[in-house]
Amino acid sequence: MKYKFDEVYVKENTAYIRGWVTPNERANYVNIIVRNQKKKKIKTEIFRIERPDVGKFVFDDARCDHYGFVLVFPLGRDDEFYITFREYESGNSNVVNSMTLRVSRSLLAIKSYINYVKHHNTAYCTTEIGKEKLEEKGPNGKSKKVRYRFDEVKMSDGMFTLRGWAVPNSKMNNITFQLYDEKKSLMELSVTKVKRPDVGLFVFEDRKADNFGFILQFNLEKNKVFYLQIIEADKNGMEKNRYTVPLNRKDLARRARWEYSSIFKTYTYLKANGVRKTVTKVVRKVLRMDMVNYQRWFERNKPGKAELARQRQVKFSYRPKMSIIVPVYNTPLNFLNEMIQSVQQQTYSNWELCLANGSGTNKELNAALKQYADADARIKFVALEENKGISGNTNEALKLATGDFIALLDHDDLLAPNAMFECVRILNRNPEVDVLYSDEDKVDMDGKRHFEPNFKPDFNIDLLCSVNYICHLFVVKKTLVDQFGGFTSKYDGAQDYDFIFRSIELSNKIYHIPKVLYHWRAHMDSTAENPESKLYAFKAGVAAIEDHYKRVGINGTVEMGPYYGMYRSHFKLPYHPLVSVIIPNKDHIDDLDKCIQSLMRTTYDNFEIIVVENNSEEKKTFDYYKKIEKENEKVTVVYWEHEFNYSAINNFGVSYANGEYLLLLNNDTEVINEDVFEEMLGYAMREDVGIVGARLYYEDDTVQHAGVIVGIGGVAGHVFAGAQANEPCYMGRSLCAQDYSAVTAACLMVRKEIFEEVDGLTEEFAVAFNDIDFCLKVRKLGKLIVYNPAAELHHYESKSRGYEDTEEKIQRFNGEIQKFQKRWKKFLLEGDPYYNPNLSLNCNNFSVDMTKGGIFGRKG
């Protein structure tokens, strides 16, 4: 494992350590334990911090950014402490590596002093921009000041990006920013707020005071000196103070170049890991060993020469013309040639390539395009007099289209040779289809190495509203495009996202082709590789989703999610329906009380709690029931007097429910976020939704439930179990609201009317798979099953019932497996539509199925 402590602070006998740690395998996860001098575990608060820089450096993947942490623990009277990093295998609790560090109290104190002096800057309150003298004093006669820090500086094409934090003098106040040039004129500044609980903890000792992080973006092409003003305002927006930070373009540029130079990265890695590991890292980087597995899969599964020749001989009864739309802008000629050749190599021949060149006076590019058009009548192009922006240029290419379907292609990407063939094959089998999309991967600059495959689910509207998972290849019937009018400049940067929304809104049937038909060229400066370079694109994505909601009649707002390119939706409740919370319980009153008290801390005002007593044996349990019913008018206890049957117990509890909505809840759960009811109702009250599930954590804050895939392990399995709390996992799906085939009933919300329509939980499933069966019954009604990661709870699994650890319980469990497999045989054979046939059913982390395809690649 690799680690680094970036900052150490000691304040009022409490240690704050900020740093990062990475596992040896990026699919694994690392837990952290702190012990005192006597090796006893110390209660430690662990905050996970995004560190895309670490992911990019160690694993060459900026999306692997869950390695940062802040440890907060009391020092007590001990002179030394032990910090243990444990690496676990993804998807289970097997410890594969462990490392313990001994840290002395005196060393912490020394590092704390050095870090505080080194890393904290101070901006002083001034009466005039540009003045560095102290001008204003506080009530105690001291100069007013604010603490801030620039953690990271980036520079790209004259655009600077500053990532950091600034804290006001009161945690109730807010911080905003303005930028002035050397003439003291206001400049354009993009500000994105970022949560930083570590800063709030250290400064205010309040984990909820976390709104102090920022990302600032501005262009400094013509300015050498400029002034950043940090503005402190109260909660009502009333300005309290302004603080001036004089900055110099030359100094920022020097820091940006140094921080992102190969020398700096290698030096940093060398300090943390030593010579041997650094050499290994360099070799891996050069050989691209992280790509080998998928590259091998790709070679096995791509169509060979014989298959491509066979496809060229196929005569379809329906031969639609496919119009491939490409906006061109200053495309390198080698990429342009490869893109066009990938179209010309299509095994289906009835296509046209429509190109609009917005490069203006780029005569070389126009000449190349003309040469292609002269040689192949299927290739059309128009040379635009000016660049009309990405939407405008694409619309000009659309004007050239005369086909039946529109396919979108970026000017430097590649189509698989069978891309159009596979689309037409589906259209012949399913004539009602008017929108298609496929799986995709990335290809390196040489067009040879394939990596980061995106194996997608079938159409998933709530995932689409969380992230543009469809992306490429996207094909839509031209008559639909004619109806909504093409691309809109309002969404530039996310114009394809808006285009997809408008297409699916008018579609009769959407079809997903689970084949890699599109290869996305990886650029270091693209949004995918350097997301901060195009924050405007993500903001345009917010607008695209919100406008989609308006068009379909959903009252929702959208904000950017925990990672760039992810979005979180908030739905306004039309009213507050009564929710009946059903909690089966047997003894374990400490757990039950913790569960009930956490519900009482929520912000929702209209719910009842029905505790279903199930064969408890301890007198104190029944004493607790009397006490809680007397003290809490929301609680009612009902008594189940038969043998344990989870389905029957819940059905019995529901018969006492007065609510319009039901929340099935295990007694060993504890609510984390106070708006959990609102979060679940936001989806549950939609007419197209049947069930809503939550994000559940084990006691150590690793993921216990983030949705269920039917078919994993032969029956069903929780996805991403054991992942870190803020780990995005495969294509960000752990942190995205989305539709699944099932969710766990440990926390499940459903409209009572729907519950009764499917006759509740099937009582044949007394212990296992009753929730999966219930979800599949609701899906047969045409309703969606939504997983909402913004509804968070701890789940101390199986505490009440215990585990399947006796011969009788094991036989019962195996019997229920057989019942489930028989009842849902067709579904299991066809495969879960929210998974992908190219992914393995033997693990829960969306790993590629390496058994798929020929051992030595396809012949021909």
N, C-alpha and C positions, 0 to 999 in steps of 0.2 A: 504493500500500500504506500501511497505518497501523501504527504500532508505538509501543511505550513500554517504557522500562527502568524497572521498578518498584524494583528494588534492585540495588546494586552492592557487592560485597565484594572486597577484596584480602587474601589470606592466604598467607604464605610464597611470594611471587612467583607466585601463581596467582590469576587473576581469576574471579569468580563473578558472572554477570549474570543476573538473573531479570526476565522481562518478557513481552511478547506482541507478535505481529505478525499482521496479517490480510491476505489477498489482496484484490484488487479484486472478484473474483467468488468467492462462497463455495464453489463446486464445485472451485475450483483449490486448489493446495497450495503452501506456501512452504518452500524449503530455506535454510539459513543456512551461510555460509562465513566463516571468520575468517582474515585474512592479516596478516603482520607488516609492518614498515616497508619491506621490500624486495619487498612484494607476493607473498611466498611463503606458501602455505597452511600454517596452523598446525593441528596435530592437536587437534581440539576435541571434547569430549564434549558431546552435546546431549541433554538430557532434556526430553521433552514433558510439559507440565503441563496438567491440565484447567482451563479458564477459561470456565465457562458464562456468567459475567458479561460477558465480552468478546463472546461469540457473541450474547448477548441484546441487548447495546447496539449492536453494529455491524450485525448481520444480523437482529435481532429474533427470534432463535432460540436458546434456551438449549442446545439439543442440539448446536449448532455450538460445541463447547467445547475444540477441539484446538489453540488458538492460543497457549497459554502455553509458555514454554520456560525452561530454565536452561542457560546456556553456561558451560563450564568449560575454560579454556585457560591454558597457561603464558605468563608475560609475557616471560621471557628478559631481554635487555638493551635491547629496543626502547623507543623513546620514544613511538611511536604505532602504532595498529592500524587495520585496515579490516574492518568487518563488513558483509557483503553479503547482502541478502535477494533471493532469486530466486523469482519466481512462475511456476509451471508450470501448463499446462492439465491439467485432470483427465483421467486415462487415457492420457496420453502424456508425452513429454519435451520438448515445445515450451516454450521460455522466452517468456513474454508480457510480463514486466515485471521490472525489476531496479533495486535501489537500494543504494548503498554509503554507509556512514557512516564518517567518520574520527574515531577516539576517541584522545585523548592519555592517556598513562600517568598524568600528574599529575591529570587530571580524574577518572580512575578512583579514584585514591587519596583525593581529596577527597570524592567521592561515597560511597566506602566508609566513611569516618569518619562522615559525616552519617547514612547509612543505619543504621549499627550503633547509633549513639546514639538515633536516632529510632524505630527499629522493633523493638528488642529490649527486652523487659521482663524483670524478674527477680523471682522469688518466693523468699522466704527461709524457711528451716526454723524452725518455732516449736514450742513445747511446748503451746500452747493456741490453740484456734480463735479468731480475731479479734484476737489480739495482733500488733502490727506491729513490736514491738521484736525485735532479733535475739537469739535465745535459745540456739542451739546452734552450736558451732564444730567445724570439721573438724580433722584431725591437724596441719595447718599453722597453726592458730590463726585461720584465716579463716572467716567465716560460711558455712554450707552454703546453697547456692542452686541454683535451676534456671532455665533460660531458656525463655521461652514467648512466644507472640504470638497475638493475635486478628486474623486477616486480614480478617474480615468479620463483621458483626453484622446479624442480621435480626430483625424483630419482626412477629408476626401473631396477632391475637386473644389478646394476653397471653402468647403463646408466644415465647420468645427462642431463636434459633439462633446459636451461635458457631462459626465455622469458623476453625481455626488450627493451631498446632503447639506441642509442648513436648518438650524433650529432657532425658533423664536425665544424670547425671554420668558414667555408663558406658554405652557402646552395647549392652552385654549386658543392661542392665536394661530394665524395662518401665515405662510410665506408665499409671496409671489415675486416675479422678477421683471425687470425692464433693462434694455440695453441701449447705451448711447455711444455715438462715435466721438472722435476727438474734437469735433465742433459742437458736441453736446446736443446733437440731433437724435431723436428717437429712431432706433433701428428695428428691423423685423426680427422677432425672436420666437422660436417654437419651444413651448414648455410642456413636458410630460411629467406628471407626478408619479413617484414610485414609492411603494410602502417600504419603510425601513424600521422594523420593530426593534432592531438592535440599537439604533440611535435613540429611540424613545425610551428604551430600558435604561441605557446608560445615563442619559441626561435627566430624565424625569422619573425613572424607575416605574414606568408604566408601559406595558407591552401594547396597549391599545393606542398609545400616542405614537403612531407609526407613519404619519403622512409627511415625512420630512425629506424623503429622497426625491431627486429630480434628474431629468435628462434635458439639457438645453442644447438647441441647435440654432446656428446662425452662420451667415456668410460674411467673410472678412476679406474678400478679394482686394478692396480698395482702402482698407483701414489698417494702420499700424498700431495705434493706441485706442483703447475703448474702455468703457466703464460699465460694469455690471452693477445694477442697483438691486439689492435684496430688500424687499418691502414687507414689513411686518404689519398685519392688520388683525383686528379682533374678529370674533366669530360673526359679527354683523357686517363685516366688510369695511369697517371704519379704520382708516390708516392710522397707525400708531407711530412708526418710525421708518426711516429709510437708511440703508447702510450701503456705502460705496466700496466696490472692489475694483481698483484700477488693474487692467490686464494689458498684456503686450502680445501682439500677434506672433512676433518672432519667437518669444519664449514658449508660447503654446505649441507652435509648429515643431519646435525642437523637442519638446516633451512627447508629442504625438509620434514623431518619427522614432524616437528612442524606445518608447513603450511597445511599439509594434514591430520593431526590428527583430530579425532572426537571432541576432547576437544577444539582445536582451532576453528573449524567450529561452534561448539555450542556457544563458547564464543563470536565470532564475531556476530553471529545471535542474541544472547542475548543483546549485546550492542545496536544493531540497532533496535530491535523490542520489547524488554521487556520480562518479565517472562511469561506472559499469552500466547503470540503468540509463544514463544519458546516451551512451553509445548505442544501446539496444533501441532506445526510442528513435534515434536518428535513422537506424537501419530500417525499423518498421515504417517510418515515415517515407523513406525512399522507396521501399518495396511495396507500400500500400497494403500491408498484410491484413488490415482491418476490412478490406474489400473482398478478400479471397473467397469467403463462403458464398456470398451472393453472386459473385462473378462466376463461380463454379455452377451455381444453380441456374444462372442465366444461360450459360453455354449448354447446359443439359436440356433446357426447356424452350429455347428459341427454335423456330422452324428451320429445318435444314434445307439444302438445295433441292432435294427430291420433293419435299412437301411444298416448297414455293413453286416448283414447276407444276405440280399437280393443281395448285390453286389457280394458276394462270390458264388451265384448261377447263375450269369449271364454267358452265353456262347457266347463269341465274335466270329464272323466269322474270324476275323484277330487277331491272338494271338502272337504279336511280343514278343521276349525275351527282357526284360529290364535289362541291365547291370548297376548296381549301383556301382559307383567308389568311394572308400574311401581311402585316404592316412592317415595312422595312425602314430602318433608320440607322445610317452610318454603320451598317453591318460589315464586319471584316469579310473580305472576299472568300477566304477559305471556309468560313462558317456558312456563308450564303450558298456557296457551291454544294457543300455537304447537305444543307437543308433541302435545296431543290432536287438534288440527286436522290435523296431519300423519298421524295414524292414520285419521281420518275421511276423508281424501282418498285412501286406498288404492284402487287399481283392482280389487283382489280384495276381495269384500265379506264373505266368511264369516270374520269375526274377532270377537274380544271383547277389550275393554280392561279389565284388572283392576288397580285402583289401591288401595294401602293407604297411608293418610295417618297418618304418625307424628309429626305436628306438634303433637299435644296440643290445646291450647286455641285454635289458630288458626281462629277461626270463619269468617273470610273465605274461607280455603282450602276448608274443608268445604262452605261454601255454594256455591262455584263448582263443586266436584266434584258436589254433589247436583244442581245445575242441569243439568250435562252428562248425568248418569245418568238424570234424569227425561226428558230430550229424546231420548235414544238408548238403546234397550234393550240394545245391545251393550256399553254402558259400565257397569261395576260398580265400586263403591268401598266401602271400609270405613274408618271413622274410629276409629283406635286411641286408647285412653285414655292410653297412654304411648308414648314412643319406645322401641322394642325393639331399636334398632340396625339397621344396614343389612341384616344377614342376617335378623333377626327380622321386620323390616317386609316384606322381600321374601317371606318364607315366608307371611306373612298374605295378601299379594296372590296367592300361589300357591294358597292354599286356595279362592279364588274361581274358579279356572280349571276349565273343563269341556271344553276343546278337546282336539284330537289332538296338537298341537304347542305348545311353549312358546317364545316369543320374548322376549328381554330388551331393555328400553328404559329409559334413565335419564330422570329426571323433567324435565330441561331440554334434552334432545337432540331430534333430528328424524329421522323416517323419510323416505326417498325415496318418492314416491307409488307406485312400482312394486315396493316391497320385498316385500310379501307375494305379489304376483303372480309374481315371479321365483322365490320359494321353492316355490310350489305348482306352477309349470311344471316345475321340476326333479323334484319328488316324483311327478308324473305320468309323467315319462320314466324315472325311476329309483325304482321303488316300494320297493327295499331300503334306500334312504337314510333314516337316522334322526337325523343331525346335519348341519346346514348352517351355513356362515358366509360373509360377503361382504366386499368391500372397503369402505373408509370414508374420510371426510375430516373436516376440522374446519370449523366455520362460526363466523363472528364473532358478537358479541352481538346484532347487528341481524338475524341470520339471512340475510344477503345475500352476504357474501364467503366463498368457499370456498378453503381452503388446506390444505397439508400432507396430501396424499392418502396413504393407506396401501394400496398395491397389493400384495396378499399372495400367497404361493405356495400351491399346493395343500397338503393336510395334511402337516405337517412336524413330527414328534414331537420331534426334538431341538432345533429352533428354539423350539417351545413350552416346552421345559424350560429355555430360556435367556432367554426374554422372552415375555410374553403378547401374541403377535402377532395372535391371533384376535380378542380383545376384542369388537368390534361388527361387524356384526350377528351374533348367535348364536341359532340355533334348534335345539331338541332335541325329540325325541318324548317326549310326556308319560309314557309307560309307563317310560321310562328314569329320569326324574326321580322317579317313584313308587318305583322300586327303591332309589335311593340316598338319597332323603329330602330333597332340596332343599338349602338353604344352611345353613352352620355358622358360628356366631358366632366360633369360634376363629380364623377367617380374615378377620375384618372388616378391610376395607381392600383385601383381595385375595380377597374372597368369590367374585367372578365367575371368577377364575383357578382356584380350587378347584372351582367348579361345572363349568367346562369340562373339567378333568381327569377328574372323576367321570363326566361324560357320555361322553367319548371312550373311557374304559376299558370301557364297556358297549356301545359302538356296533358295529353290523355294517358300516356304510359311512358315511364322512364325505365331504361334498361342499362344495367351495369355489366360490362364485359370483363370478366376476371382474368384478363391477359395483359401483359406489359406491351402496350402498343405505342407508347410515347416515351422519348428519351429527352429529359430536360438537361440542357447544357449547364454545367455548374460554373458560375462566375464568382470570384471572390468579392466583387463589389455589387452583386445582385442582392435583392431583398432577402432571398433565401439564405445567403451566406453571411451577409452583414446587415442584419435587420434594422439597425439604428440609422442606416444610410437613407431609409425611405419611411420615416415615421408617417409622412403624409399619406402613404398608401394604406397604412393600417387605420388611420383616421377616416379615410374614404370608405374602408370596409365597414366601419361603424355606421356610416350613413347608408350604405347599401342594405344592411340588415334592417335598420330602422324603417327605411322606406318600403322594404318587402313587407314588414309587419303592417304598415299602414295600408298597403294595397290589399292584403288578405284579411283585414279587419281585426288584427290583434293589437291590443293596447299594451305596447311594450317599449322599453328603452334599452339601449345597449351601451356597454362600456368595454374598453379593451381589457382582455383577460390577463392572467398571470404571466403569459409569455407573448411576445410579438406574434401577431397573426391569429391569436385566439381571442374570442369575444365572450362576454357574459351578458345574458339577457335578464332583464327584470320586468315582470308582468304586473300591471296594476290590477288588484282584485276588484271585481265589480261590487262585491259585498263580502262580508265575513260570515261564511256558513259555519254552523256548529260542526266541530270535528270530534268524533268519538275515538279515544285512544284505547285500544284493547291490549292489556298486558297480562299474559298468563304468568302465574307465579307459584312456586313451591319453595317455602322457607326462604333462605337468603334475603332476609328483610333489609340488610344493609345495602345490598345491591338495588333492591326495589325502591328503597327510600331515596337513594342517590338518583335513580332514574326519575322518580316523581318530582323531586326537588329541582332537577334540571329542567323539567317541563314547566315548572312554575316560574322559572326565571326567563322564560321566553316572552317575546313582545306581543304574541297573539292573545286576543281577549276572549275567544269564544270556543272553548273546548271542554270536554268532560273526560274523566279517566275511569275506565272500567277494569278493575283488577279481577282476573279470573283465578280464584284459589283452586289449586290442583294438588290435593293429597299431601298437604303439609303435615309435619309430624311434631314440630316444636311449638310449645305453648306460647313462647314469645312472639311467634308469627301471628297468632290470632289476637294477642293483646295489641300488636301493632295495627292490625286491621281496624280494631275498634277505635284506636287512637287517631289514626289518619282519617277515618270517615267522620269522626267528631270534629277534628280540627280543619279539615279541608272539604268544603262543600262540593268541590269538583269531583271528588273521589267516591266511587261506589264499588263495593266488593261483592262479587257473586261467587257461588260455590259449585264447582264441578266435582261430582261424587263418584266418578267412574275411573277406570284405568287411564293411564296416560295415552293420549292421542292428540297430537298438536293440532291437527286439522279440526277435530271435533271440539276441542277446547276453544279455539278461536271462533268457530261457528256458534258455539254456545254464548260466548261473550258478545258477539255481534247481535244476537237476538235481544239483548238488553240495550242496544245502542239507540240513542235518539238522534244522532248526528246525520247530516246529509253526506258527510265524508267520514271514512274510517281510516285510522292509522294503526296498523298492526305493528306492535312494538315489543321486542324482547325485554325482559326485566333486567337483563345485564347490559343495558345500554345507557349512555349518558349523553345528553345533548351538548354540543359544543357551541354552535352559533345560535344566538337568541332569536333570529328570524327564521328558524327552521320551518315553522308552519307556513309562513308566507312564501318561502322558497318552494315548498312542495305543492302548495295550493296553486301557485302561479302556473304550473304545468297541469295539475290535476283538473283545474276548472276549465281547461280547453276542451272543446267538444270532441276533438280527434284523439285525446289522450285517455287511456284507461287506467294506467297504474303509474305511480312515481316512486322511484327508489332513491336512496341516499348514499352518501359516501361514508363508509365506516372504517374506523381505525382500531387496531389492537392497542393494548395498554401502552406499548412503546412508541405509539404514533406512526407505525407503519400501516400500510393499507390492508384492510381485511376484506373490503368489498368495494368494487368500482364497476359493477355490472357483472352479468353472467353470460357466458357463451354456452349454448346447448351443443353437446357433442364432445366437449373436452373431457378426456378420461373415460369416454364411452357413454357418459350421461350428461353432466354439466359441471362447470367449474367457474369459480370467481376469477375474473381477470386481474392481473397485476397484483395479486396478493403478495404481501411482503415488500412492496415498493415503498420508497420514502414518501412522506406526506406531500411534498411539493414536486415530486418527480413526474414529468409529463408522460413518460413511457412512450410506447409506439405511436408515432405521429400525433403526440399530444393527447391521446384519447383518454388517459387517466383523469385529466383535468377538464375535459370538455363535456358539457351536457349533450346527451345523444340518446338515440333510441336503441334499445337492446331487445332481445327476445324474452329476457327474464331479468328480474332483480330479486334479491333476498327479501324474505318476509320478516327479517329481524327489524326492519324499518320500511314499511310499505304503505303507501297511501292509495286509496281507491274510493270511488264514489259508491255509496252503499247500494244504489240502484244497480250498478254493474256487478257488484259482489253477489247480489241476489239473483241476477240474471243468469249467472254461470253456476248457481247453487253452491256458492262459497268454496271453501277448500275441500278437495276430494278426501274423504275420510279413510279410503283404502291406504293412503299414504300417511301412516300414523306419525312417523318421525321425519323421514327424509323426502326431499324432492316435491313436497306438497306445494311449496311456493313456486317452483318451476312449472309444475303442472297447472297451477292456478294462472300464472302469467300466460301460458300457452293457450289456455281456454279463453282468456280475455282477448288475446291476439286474434283468435278465430272470429271474434265479433268485429274485427276490422279496426280495433283500437291500438294505439301506440303504447309501448312500455318505455318510460323515460327514466334515465339515470341522471340525477342532478347533483354534481359534485359540490354545489354551494350549500347543500343541506348536509351538515357534518355531525357525526356522533362517534363516540367511542363504543366499542362492542367487546365486552369481556366474555368471549364466546363460550357457550355450553356450560356456564357455571352452574345453572340451576339443574339441568337434566343430567350433566355429566357426559362422558364420552362413550363411544361404542366399543367398550373394552371387555365385555363378557361374551361367551359363546352364543347365548340367547340373543343379545343385541346385535352381534355380527350377523347371525342368520336372518334376523328381521331386516337389517340394513340391506343385505344381499337380495332378499326377497323383494324389497321395494325397488331396487335397481332393475330387476327383471320385469316388474310391473310397469315401470316407467318406459323401459325399452320396448315393451310390447305395445303400450298405449300410444306412444309417439314414434313408432317405427318409421313411418313415412317421413316425418320431419327430420329424424336423425339421418336417414339415408340421403335426403336432399341437401342437408347441411344448413347450418344457421345462416340466414341471409345477412345478418349483421357481423358476420365474420368473413372469411375469404378462403376458398379452397386451396390457395397456395400457402396457407399458414398451417402450422402444426397443431394437431389435436392432443399432443402429448405433453404440452406445457401451456402455461397461462399468460405468457408475456408476448404473444403475437410473433413468435419466432418463425422464420421461413421453414417450410417443410422440405428438408434436404433429401427426403426419399422420393420426391416427385421428379419424374424425368428419367432418362436413360443414364446408366452408370458412366458410360464413356461419351455422353453427348448423343444427339440425334444423328442418325445416319443420313448420308446424302449431302 
